[in-house]
Amino acid sequence: MNQKNQDILILIPHGGYQVPEELKDYTILEKHDIFLEADTGAIELFSFPDTRAHYLHTDISRLFIDLDRPYTALKSNSRSVINKMTSRNKDIFLPDHFPDEIALANILKRHYFPFHETAEKIINTGQIKLILDCHTVSASAPSSGAPRPLFTVQNRLLDDVPVNPCAPDDTAERFLELLKKKFSREKGTVSARFSLNHPLFESYIMKKYCTSGIPIIKLSVSRSLFLNEQHFNFDFLKIDEIRLKTLRDRLWECIEAVADFKE
């Protein structure tokens, strides 16, 4: 599609599985650790080539560069832009091999800033009418074990700053209704299957681009839709491509419809 006709921007910050080349000799994680720490399946699910959507992603694992954190977030006792431990409290690096300040600066320069600079360049064209911050999430919350919805649409920030939503409530509600219609037969949770702003997920990307004047919505899709015995081979870390295509095609119909929604 001609680039001038692309008016949707899809950001996929956590879909990568790769270790940066400069860190490969220092990590002690196994392939399956990195695979399951990612927004597994997100790149495959939210990439829509030859459509009206720009989509940006990174192949680098969120453990080594988290695009949904400010670049200044380098504290060791919290989720950081570059992490020391996984969400399951496993060490990422060999002892005493966490990157020093010079290495951190180089990693940010190579893998962090280009993503956001490209997003800003696309936004500044004035052609974008909807931004989607797209994620896949585990079937239950890691800390509490509480089951999560299959689809969570979020137009408000966790800390409620700014107070105004990042996308009109009518637009977010319409998006949720579209998802309900297209995915009404899907199961995979004992929670409410479709939810608006519950739970509220932290999102630096939403906060960063909420002031652009363009509606931005965070979409979180449960991995229970495809990381299950029917559609996932754990031995080969392989997701059923037909299943992903089926989900992706229905998602795109919802995304196009909400982009054209008039309040």
C-alpha positions in Angstrom: 0.0 0.0 0.0 1.2 3.5 -0.7 2.7 5.0 2.4 0.6 8.1 2.1 -2.5 6.1 2.7 -1.3 4.6 6.0 -3.2 6.3 8.8 -2.8 3.7 11.7 0.3 3.2 13.8 0.8 -0.1 15.6 3.6 -0.3 18.1 4.8 -3.8 19.3 7.4 -3.1 21.9 7.8 -6.6 23.5 7.5 -9.1 20.8 11.2 -9.9 20.2 13.1 -13.0 21.2 16.7 -12.1 20.3 19.7 -11.2 22.5 21.7 -8.2 21.4 24.9 -9.3 19.7 27.0 -7.5 22.2 25.4 -9.3 25.2 25.3 -12.9 23.8 28.4 -14.0 25.7 27.1 -12.7 29.0 23.5 -14.0 29.4 22.7 -17.3 31.1 19.1 -17.6 30.0 17.8 -20.5 27.9 15.9 -20.0 24.7 12.6 -21.0 26.3 13.2 -18.4 29.1 13.5 -15.6 26.6 10.6 -16.9 24.5 8.2 -17.0 27.5 9.3 -13.6 28.9 8.4 -11.9 25.6 4.9 -10.8 24.5 5.0 -14.2 22.8 3.3 -14.2 19.4 2.8 -10.4 19.4 4.8 -9.7 16.2 3.0 -12.4 14.4 -0.4 -11.3 15.7 -0.2 -7.6 15.3 1.8 -7.2 12.0 -0.5 -6.3 9.1 1.6 -6.0 5.9 0.2 -4.4 2.8 -2.5 -2.6 4.8 -3.1 1.0 5.9 -1.1 0.3 9.1 2.4 1.2 9.9 3.8 -1.3 12.4 6.9 -1.0 14.4 8.5 -3.8 16.4 11.9 -4.9 17.7 13.4 -8.4 17.4 15.3 -7.8 20.7 13.9 -9.3 23.8 12.3 -6.9 26.3 14.7 -8.3 29.0 17.6 -6.6 27.2 15.8 -3.5 25.9 12.4 -2.6 27.1 10.9 0.0 24.7 7.9 0.5 27.1 10.1 2.0 29.8 11.8 5.4 29.9 15.5 5.2 28.9 16.3 6.6 32.3 14.8 3.6 34.2 17.9 1.7 35.2 17.2 0.9 38.8 18.1 -2.7 39.7 15.1 -3.2 42.1 12.4 -2.7 39.5 11.5 -3.5 35.9 14.0 -1.5 34.0 14.8 -0.6 30.4 17.6 -3.2 30.7 16.9 -5.9 33.3 19.0 -7.9 35.7 16.3 -10.5 36.5 13.4 -12.1 34.7 9.8 -11.8 36.0 10.4 -15.2 37.5 13.4 -13.9 39.4 16.0 -15.7 37.3 19.3 -14.0 36.8 19.8 -12.8 33.2 23.5 -12.2 33.2 26.6 -14.0 34.5 27.8 -12.8 37.8 29.4 -9.4 37.5 28.6 -9.1 33.8 25.8 -6.6 33.8 26.7 -4.0 31.2 28.6 -0.9 32.4 27.5 2.6 31.7 29.3 2.8 28.3 27.8 -0.5 27.2 24.3 0.6 28.3 24.6 3.9 26.4 25.6 2.0 23.2 22.8 -0.5 23.6 20.2 2.3 24.0 21.6 4.1 21.0 21.4 1.0 18.8 18.2 -0.6 20.0 16.0 1.9 21.9 16.2 5.3 20.5 15.6 4.3 16.8 12.3 2.8 17.6 10.9 5.9 19.3 12.5 8.2 16.8 10.8 6.3 14.0 7.4 6.4 15.8 7.8 10.2 16.3 8.7 10.7 12.6 5.5 8.8 11.5 3.3 10.7 14.0 4.8 14.0 12.8 3.6 13.3 9.2 0.2 14.4 10.4 -1.4 11.3 8.6 -2.0 9.1 11.7 -5.5 8.9 13.1 -5.1 6.1 15.6 -2.1 4.6 17.6 -2.3 1.1 19.1 0.1 -0.1 21.7 -0.2 -3.8 21.3 0.7 -6.6 23.7 0.1 -10.2 24.5 -0.2 -11.1 28.2 -0.1 -14.2 30.3 -3.4 -15.9 31.2 -3.1 -14.9 34.8 -1.3 -12.1 36.7 2.2 -13.3 37.7 2.0 -11.7 41.2 -1.5 -12.6 42.3 -2.4 -15.5 39.9 -5.7 -13.7 39.2 -7.1 -14.7 35.8 -7.0 -12.1 33.1 -9.5 -11.2 30.3 -8.9 -12.4 26.8 -9.0 -8.8 25.6 -8.3 -5.7 27.5 -8.8 -2.3 25.9 -7.1 0.6 27.8 -7.5 4.3 27.1 -6.4 5.5 30.5 -3.1 5.6 32.3 -2.3 3.6 35.4 -1.4 6.7 37.4 -4.3 8.7 35.8 -2.0 11.5 34.6 -3.2 13.2 32.5 -6.8 12.8 33.8 -8.2 13.1 30.3 -8.2 9.7 28.5 -5.6 9.0 25.8 -8.4 8.1 23.4 -12.1 9.1 23.7 -14.2 6.8 25.9 -16.6 6.3 23.0 -13.8 5.1 20.8 -12.5 2.6 23.4 -16.0 1.3 24.1 -16.6 0.8 20.4 -13.3 -1.1 20.0 -14.3 -3.4 22.8 -17.7 -4.0 21.2 -16.1 -4.9 17.9 -13.8 -7.4 19.7 -16.7 -8.9 21.5 -18.5 -9.6 18.2 -15.5 -11.0 16.4 -14.3 -13.2 19.3 -17.5 -14.1 21.0 -16.9 -17.8 20.8 -13.4 -17.7 22.2 -12.7 -19.2 25.6 -9.6 -19.5 27.8 -10.3 -17.6 31.0 -12.6 -17.8 34.0 -12.5 -14.0 34.2 -14.6 -11.6 32.2 -13.5 -12.2 28.6 -13.6 -8.6 27.5 -12.6 -5.7 29.7 -12.2 -1.9 29.5 -9.5 -0.4 31.6 -9.4 -3.4 34.0 -6.8 -4.3 34.8 -4.9 -1.1 34.1 -1.4 -1.9 32.8 1.6 0.4 33.1 2.4 2.0 29.8 5.3 4.4 29.2 4.4 4.3 25.5 0.8 5.5 26.2 2.1 8.3 28.5 4.8 9.3 26.0 2.4 9.6 23.0 -0.8 10.5 24.8 0.0 14.2 24.3 0.4 13.9 20.5 -3.3 14.7 19.9 -3.8 11.4 18.3 -6.0 8.8 20.0 -3.8 6.0 21.5 -5.2 2.8 22.9 -3.4 -0.1 24.5 -4.6 -3.5 23.5 -3.7 -6.6 25.6 -4.5 -10.0 24.2 -4.3 -13.1 26.4 -1.8 -15.7 25.2 -4.3 -18.4 26.3 -5.8 -18.0 22.9 -2.8 -19.7 21.3 -0.3 -20.8 24.0 -2.3 -24.0 24.7 -2.1 -27.7 24.0 -4.1 -27.3 20.8 -2.1 -24.5 19.2 1.4 -24.6 20.7 4.3 -27.0 20.6 6.5 -26.4 23.6 9.3 -28.7 22.5 9.9 -26.6 19.4 8.4 -23.3 20.8 6.2 -23.2 17.8 2.7 -21.5 17.6 0.2 -22.8 15.1 0.5 -20.3 12.1 -3.1 -21.0 11.0 -4.4 -20.1 14.4 -2.4 -16.9 14.5 -3.7 -15.9 11.0 -7.3 -16.6 12.0 -6.9 -14.3 15.1 -4.9 -11.7 13.1 -7.5 -11.4 10.4 -10.3 -10.9 12.9 -8.2 -8.4 14.8 -7.6 -6.3 11.7 -11.3 -6.1 10.9 -11.8 -4.6 14.4 -8.8 -2.2 14.1 -9.9 -0.9 10.7 -13.5 -0.4 12.0 -12.4 1.5 15.1 -10.0 3.7 13.1 -13.0 4.8 11.0 -15.3 5.2 14.0 -16.9 8.6 14.2 -18.0 9.7 17.7 
